[in-house]
Amino acid sequence: MRYRMLVVDDNIDTVDLLMTALDSDFEVFGIDKPDQTFAAIEVGEPDLVVLDLMMPRISGFDVLDRAEELGGVFKRIPYVVLSCKKGVDDQKKAYEKGASMFYHKPFEPDRLLRNMKMFMGNSGIAPGAKQYRVEELARMIELRESYHSWKVVKAAARAPVEHTARDTFKASQLRQDARGGSGDEKDDDDRPKAAWLD
């Protein structure tokens, strides 16, 4: 049984290159939408995540922070950073946020493969059975994301609408304006206007 690896990079060419370079010894799947990282981890159950740092919407640093917050499998899984950022401060920051290794782009595919094999061999992690085959993962990640979005929309639709005093006053003012009122008279419920509201 082979280890399963998730590649996260907003550049699809890099994702394809890594999948090709590592496929001989790993079961590899990749995404070029960084905001799907945690759905991909949930559905794909990778043993290792290869992560770019400079990505839109959610950076690699953001992913490491969020993994720490979520805990559980998201925190336990090893994250290998593969970035064009070469500064020592960036490497230090990645390690402080939980990265297990840091590699620079451009990379030598054979050397990266050897290092990944050595790292996983020494990790103490045993490859286990997975719920879905790699071929199924792209569709399952999309379904997972769609379901999550549907739940958020449904929850928002069920949430009670909170009205503030300002909202109530503005609504009554609109009713008065529609009736041609001056604003000095009382509203339908005969309550006096709140003069302190603008």
N, C-alpha and C positions, 0 to 999 in steps of 0.2 A: 504494500500500500504506500502511495506517495503522499508527501506533504502537499497541502493545498495553499496556494499563495494568491493574495489579492493585490493587484497593482492599481494605484490611484494616482492619476496624472491628467491634467486638463488637456494635454496634447495627445491626441489619438495616435500619432506616429510613435511617440515614446511608449505608449501603452502596447502597441503592436510589436515594437522592437523588444521590449522586455518579455512579452509573452512568448515570442519566438526564441529569445536567448535562454529562457529558463524552462521552457517546456520539456526539454529532454529529461529533466530530473524532478520537476515539480508539476503538479496539476495547477495550471495558472488560469485565472480569469481577471479581467480588468475593466475599469470604468473610467470614462473621461468626464464625468460629472461629479465633482468632489462632494456636492451636497447629498449624494446618494451613498456616501461611505458607510454610514452606520446601518442603513438598510442592506447594503452588500455584505456587511459582516454578519448581520442577523441571519440572512438567507443563505449566504455562501459558506459560513463556518470556516473561514480560512485559519490556517495555523500560523500565518505570517502575513503582515501587510507591508508592502513597499509603497512609500508615500513621498510625493513631491511636496515642496514647501510653498512655492509661489503659485497659487491657484486663485481663480476668481471666486467670490462669494464666501468661500471658506478655505482658509489657508491650511497648510500642513500643521502649523503651530496651533491653529484653532481646533483641528482634529485631535491633536494630542491633549489639549486642554479639555475638550469635551469627553474624550475617553476617560480621563482622570475623574471627571465629574460623574459619569455614568457608572463607573466601577465595573465589577463583574468581569465578564469575558472581554469587554471593551478595554479594560485596564490591563488584564493579564496577557493579552495577545502581544507578541513582539512587533514593534514598528521599526522598520528600516527606512531611514530617510535617504532619498536620492535626489540631490538638488544641485543646481548650478551656483547656489550661494556658497562662496568659498571662505567667507570670513570666520575666524575663530569664534567670534561672539555668537554667530548663528549656530555653529556646531555645539557650543556650550549650552545655548538656550534649548536646542533640540534635545540634548541629553538630560537637561534639567526637567524638561517636560515629559520625559519618559521614553525617548527613542532608545532603541537597543544598539543601533549602528547608524553611521552617517557615511554616505558615499557621494562623490562629486560627479556631476555631468560635465563633459561627456564621459562615458564609462566604457570599459573594455568588457564586452559580454562574457567571454570565457572566464575572466578573472572574477567578475561579479558572481557568476554561477558557482565557481569553486568556493568563494567566501560564503555564499548563502548555504551551500551544502554543509560546509564546516560549522557554520553557526547553528543550523538546525540539528546537526548531529550532536553538538555539545549542549543543546538547550534543555534536554530532559523531556521535551515534548514528544509524545508518541502520536503519529498520524492516526486518526480515527475515522470511522465510517461517517459519511455525510448524508444528510437528508435528500439533497438534490445533486444530480449530475452537473458537471460544468456546463454542458450544452443547454441546460434548462435555466441557468442562473440569470441571464439577461432578462428573460421574460418574467421570472419570479421577482426580481428586484423591481421591475416596472410595476408589477401587480402590488407589491408591498408598498411602494411609494404612493400608488393610486389609492390604495385602501387607507393609508395614513391620512392623505389629503381629504378623503371622503369623511373620515372620522372627525377631523378638525372642523370641516364645514358643518357637519351634522351637529357637533357639540356647540358651535357658535350659533346655529339656528335655534337650539334649545335654550341657550343662555338667556336669563331674564334681562330685559332692557332697563337700564338704570336712567331715571329722569332726574335732572337737577332742577333746582329752583329756577335757574336761568332758562332752562328748556321750557318749563311750565309757563313762565312769563312770556317768552317769545311766542309760544303757541297761542296764548290768550291774546297777545297783541295782534297776531295775524288774523285771528277771528274778528277782532274789533275793526281792523282795517278793512276786512272784507265786508263788514256791515256798515262801514262808513262812520265808525265811532271816532270820538275825539281823543280817546285814551284816558279821559277823566272819569268815565263811568266805570261801574264795577263789571267784572266778568260774569259769565253765565252762572257761576256758583255763588255770586254776590260777595266774594271775598275782595277786600281792597287790594289795589295794586301795590307791589313792592317798589316803593319809590327809589330805593337805593340801587336797584338794578339798572344798568344802562342798556 
